[in-house]
Amino acid sequence: MSQRQVLLVNYVEDLWDTDVVPLMSYQRKDNDMATKEDVLAAFAASDVPLKAGQVAESLGVEKKLVDKAIKELKAEGKIISPKNCFYQAA
């Protein structure tokens, strides 16, 4: 191994020895909740039904996070789907 590879391996091992990984997972959950609220706000602010990709692009987040938020919001009855793949606030 080169010296650079050894330094990288040591760095990764140090990260696993600390509580960085659980902290990153915790922050992701908070980020998902913020995304859910942001997605609902985006639908509420729009007069026309939107696709998940449009919302993801406007919020600057991954589409899969928006899809997850849409699924939860739809189950809660906060958004509806007037036509296939388009959503709006209920």
Secondary structure as UniProt FT lines:
FT   HELIX           3..17
FT   TURN            18..19
FT   HELIX           20..45
FT   HELIX           52..59
FT   HELIX           63..76
FT   STRAND          79..83
FT   TURN            84..85
FT   STRAND          86..89
//
